[in-house]
């Protein structure tokens, strides 16, 4: 096999693509990964998950120093914000992670090709003047920011998530358009650092895809932290004047318009699949009405030998979902039996407290006519949470009324993103709430709240 001929060529070096490449190479397939960014990791590692968490962690420490450490007897005075150093921390984290993937490529003998790829024909990919052949081509090009008509992003005063991660100075006021995960996380960063943050959401609640009780609780918590909300409101126009932006807002249900002015506006209304320049129309790959690449249960597109994974195929647009698909597809291509359980994909919002969920919400179970039981346990009754001064939130477990199998779980609280893993595993293996309840949990630990919520499903929680 020549240097331009491979078993698998993966287009896109994000979480789905690079993980698929590594796994395929581990299984003995000659593999290449093509990425035009010039840095591996995709949106997630470069301008998404990783840099946002670096700033969330840094801003959390800043806020703790100014408002929370004194309650532990640690007096540090008023903290000074060194935004340049904070951004430097973020940039180093990103660089270290992307370089780490390059190392993993070398370790696993994955060929890394920098450039924009076009699928010229089944089994043929071109990058510039070079043509590459492959038995299997995998589209893993991810997603991009969804634009908002009437609000033109310039990445200076009207920014996407990318621009919000690289502001050169602290804005006095920030309007976030969109009350979803990205908007709330980045709004949290800048609120902690001192900006007045207002979230404008078209629907009547924030985190609209989460369990309703979670959405209500988080709005109350974030409101107490200083974040303002305009719900059931749409943005119809943005006018930039000098260093400020004036937005025109209208009630989603109709009514009189109003204006709001801010130093910076963040557009965070979601993401859409990215397929520009791939030549999918020419080669005959079928695209759905919303722009997603259509696939079957084995990640096959409408063209034999061409596959797709990750954000570009829709579903939960999450890095870890893309990774699972990448591993499953690589194993299928190697003759094994890869599988993804889409009922057990966790989702986390890295505000503070964090929000984590897996499986069905109460609203979904009601709509589907499923009989279920609810077990809840508040962190106010958890000794570890109290010792940390982190008693906001709860664990909520939904179990089948007949079989007791865990159907969904929702956590608002400190380290919720880590705590959810136990309940994801429970769902993956078809465990009942009683299975989790009968599992010994270390004391004192936040995880005891998970055990107690599962006990509460059967009305036998101990500590409430």
N, C-alpha and C positions, 0 to 999 in steps of 0.2 A: 504494500500500500504506500503510495507516494506521500510527500509532505503536504500535498493539497487534496488528499483523499482520506476520508474519515468514515468511521462507523456512524458517528453522531455529530452533527453540528448544531449547537444551541445558539440562538440569536437573542442576546440579552444577558447581561451579567449581574442581574439583581438577585434577590434571595431565591427565587424559583430557578433561574438559569444557572447560577454558579453552583448551587447545591445539586442540581441535576447533573451538571458536568462532573463534579467530584464523584458522585455516586456511580455514574456511568463508567468513569475511568477505574474506579475501584473494582468494578465487575468485569474488567478486562476489555472494555470497548475503547477503541481509539477515538478520542473526543476532542473537539475544539469548541471554544466559546468565543463568540464575536460580541464586542461591546464598543459602542462608538463614543461613550463618555470620556474614555481615557482613564477611568478609575472604576474598578469593580465595586459591586455592592448595590448598584441601581439607585433608585430614588431613596430607598430605605436607609442605606448606609451613608449616602452622600448628602441628601437634602431632606430627609424624612425622619424615620424612627430614631436613628442613633443621635444625630445632632439635636433633635428636639428633646430627647431624654437627657443629654448632657446639660442643656440649658435648664430643663426642669429640675435636675438635681442641684445645679449651681444656685438657681433662684430660690429653691427650697431652703438651702443653707443660709442664704442672705436673709430671707424672711424670718427664719428661726433665730438668727443672731439678733435681729431687731425687735422681735416680738415674743419669742417663746422660751429662749434659754434661761431668762431670769427666773422663770417659775421652777427651774431645777436648781436654782442657786448659782447659776453661771451668769455673771454680770460682765458684759463686754462693751457696753456703751453703744451709741448709735453707729451702725456699720456704714462704711463708705463704699459706694458702688464703683468698681473698676471694670467697666463694661468691656474694654479691650482685652483684659486678662481673661474675663469670662468667655469671650468669643474665642480667645486663643485656646482655652481648655477644650471648647467644642471642636475646633478645627483639628487639634491633636488627636482627640478621640476618633474623629472621622478618618484621619490619615492612618492611624494605627490599625483600624479595622480593615480598611481597603487594602493596605499593604499585607495584612494577614491573609486575605483571600488570595492575593498573588502568590504568597508562600505556599498556600494549600494547593494551588494549581501546579506549581513546580513539583511539590511533594508527590502529587498524584499523577503527574505527567499529562496534565490537560494543556493543550495548545491554546494560548491566549492571543486572539487576533483583535487589534484595535482598528475600528473603522465602522462605517455604516453598511449594513448588509442588505442585499436585495435577493429575493428568491427568483432566480431567472427561469427555473423550470423545476419540476419534481426531481429531487436529488442533486440540484445545482444551486449554489449560492455564490454571488459575486460581492467582493469588497474592493471598490476602486477598479483597478484593471485586472485584479486576480480572481480567478474562478476556482471554487472549491467544490468537491464532490462528496456526497454523503448518502449512506443508506437511509438514514433518518434525519429529518430536519425538525428542530423544536423551536417554536415561536414562544419566547418568554420576554417580550418587550415591555410588559408592565402597563403603567397608566400615567396620565398627566393630569394637571389641574383642570377642572371644569370651569370654563369662563362664565361670566355673568353678563348678559346683554345690558348695555348702558353703563357698565363699570369697567373701564379699560385698565388693565394691570400695567404699571410702569416699573414695578419693583423698587420704587422710591417712596412715594406717598400712598400709592395703591399697590399693595403687595399680595403675592401668593404666599403659600407656606414657605417657599424658598426664600423670598425676600424677608419674611418675618423672622427667619433664623439668622439674618445678617444685618439687622439695623445697626447703624453706626452710632446712634445716640438714643437715649431714652425718650420716647414720645410722652408728652403730657397727657394726651388722650388717644385712645385706640378704639376704633369700631371694628368689631368682628362680624362679618356677614356669614352666618351659619353657626348653628348651635350643636354641631356634631363633635366628634372626637378631636379633629385637628384644630378647630376653632377654639374649643375649650382648653386644650392643652397649651396652645401658644398664647391664648388670652391670659391664662394663668401665669405663664412666664413673665409677661410684661406687667401684669397687675402686681405681682410680688415685688417687682423692681421699682414700682412707683407710678405706673401709668393708670389713668382712669379708664377702665375698660367697660364698653357696652357691647352686648351681644344682640344682634338682630337676627331673628329666626322666623322663617316663613310659616312654619307649623306652630301649633299652640303649646309645644313643650320642647325642651332641650333633650338631647340624646334620644331622638324619636324612635330609634330601633331597639332601645333597651326596655326592660320591664318597666311598666308605668310607675310602680312604686319607687324604683331606682331613680327615674327621671325627676320625680317630684322631690325626693330627698336631696338629690344633687343640686337642684335649683335653689333650694333653701340654704344648703351649705355654702355654695359658691356666692350666693347673695350676701350671706353673713360675712364672707371674706372680702366683700366690696365690689363684686362684679354685678353690673346692672343688666337687665334683660328687657328687650322689646320683642315679645312673642306675637305670633299671628301677624307678622309685618313683612312686607316685601320692599326691596330696594329697587327703584326704577331708574335712577340716574345718579351719576357722580360728576361733580364739577370741581376741578382742581383750580385753586386760586392761590398763587404764591406757595407757601409751605403748608397749606391746609387743604382739606377736601370737604366739600359739602355734599351730603347725600340726600336724595329725595326719598322719603319713605311713605308707603301707603298701607293701610290695613289690608290684609290678605282677603278679608271678606267684603272689601269695598268701604269707601269713606273718604274723608278729607285727608289730603297729603300734609306731611310736615317735613321739616329739614333738620338735619343734625350735622354738626361740623366736628372734624377730628384732625389731629396731626397726621395720623396714619390710619388707613383702612386695610384690613385683611380680608381677602375673599377666600372663604373656606366652605364652599357649598358642595364639595365632593370631587371625585376624580372620574376620568373616563379612559377607556382603553386607548393605548398608543400603538398604531400600526402604520404610521406615515413612512412612506418610502420602501416598504417591504415588497411591494409588487403583488400583493395578495389577489387583487382583482385580475391581474394578467394571468396568474397561474391557476386561478379558479377556486381559491379558498373561500368558502362561504362565510359571509359576515352577517350577523343578526341585525335587526332594526335599530338597536341601540349601540351598534358599532363593535360588539364583542365577537370574537372568533368563535364559531360554533364547533363544538366537539361532541364525541360520543363518550360512553363510559370508560373508554380506554385512551382518552385524550387525543383521538384521531380526528383530524379535520376532514373536510369533504374530499381532500386530495390524498391519495395513498402515499405514505411515506412522510407526510407532513403532520406534525403534532403541535399542540399548544397547551400551555399551563399558565397559572398565575392570574394576575389582575386582568390580563388581556382576554380571558375567557369568562370573566364575571364571577358571580358568587361572592363570598366574603373576600373583600379586597384587602387581605392581610398578608404580611410577609410570611408568617408561619404556615398559613394555608398553602401559599405558593411553594414553600419548601417541601411540604408533605407531598404535593403533587409532583414536584421534581424528582423526589426519591421514588415514588410509586412508578412514574413513567420510566425512569432509568432501569428499574428492576424488570418492568415489562419488556423493555427493549432487549434486556439480557436473558429473556426467557423465563424470568421468575414471575411471581404473582403479587404485584404491588397493589396497594389498596389505600384509600383515604376514607375515613369515616367523617362525613360532613356534619353529622349530628353532634360531634364532639370536638368542635373547633372553638377554642376560647377566644374571647375578645376583651381587651383591657383599655381603659382610659386612664392615662397616667397623670391625672390631676392629683390633688391631695385633699381629702382621702382619694385613694384610687377606686376605680369601678371595674369589676371583672364579672364576666358572665360566660355561660356555656349552655347550649341547648335551648329549650323553649322558655318563653316568658309566659306569665299568667294569661295575658291577652291572646297569645297564640293558642294556648291550650283551650281556652274558652271558645275561640273561633272554630277550632277543630272538633269541638264537642268531646274532648277527652276528660274523663273524670280524674281528678287529681287531689292530692293532699299537700298542704303547705306547712313547712317547719321554719320558724324564724328564731334568730337569737341575736340580741343587740350586743355591741361591743362594750356598752356601759356595764354589762354584767361579766366582762372578761377581765380577770386580774392582770394579765400581761398588758392589755390595752390601757387599763387605768394607770399602770406603772409608767407607761410611755406618754401619758397625757394624750392618748389617741383613741378616745372612746366614742367618737362619732361613727355612725353607720351600723350595719347589720349583715348577717349571713341569712340568705333565704334559699331554701331547697324545695323543689317541686318534685313530687313523686307520684307515680301511678297509683290511683286509689285501690286498685285490685291487686297488683303485683308488687307494689312498693319500689319498683325500679325507678332510679333517678332519671327524671325527664329534663330537668333544667336546674341551674343554680345561679344565684346572683349575689354579689358581695359588694358592699360599699364599706371601705375601711382601709386602715393602714396595711400596706403590702398585700392588697387584695389580688394583685396580679400574680403573686406567688402562691397565695392560699388556694386559688382556683384550680391549681394543677391536680390536687387530690380528687376534686370532684370531676375533672375531665377524665382522669383515669377510671374513676368509678363508672362513668358513662361508657367509656371505651370497652370496659369488660362487663357491662350489663349489670352492675352491682345495684343492690337495693339501698335505700336510706339506712336500713337496719345494719347492713354490712359495714357502712362507714361508721355508724353509731357504736358498733361493737368493736371497732378498731381502737386500740389504746393510743392516746395522743399525749405528747409530753406536756408536763405542767411546770411552770406556767407558760403557756404559749398562745399565740393568736389562733393557732389551728384548733384549739379547744372549742372555739366558737363554731367551727364547721361541724365538729362532733355533736355539739349541743343542738344545732339547727336540725341535724339528722335525727336526733332523739326527739325533737319537738314535732317532727312529722307524725309521730305516734303519740304525741301528747305526754311525753315523759322526760322532758328536759330537766336537768337537776338544778341548775343555778338561776332559774327564773320561775 
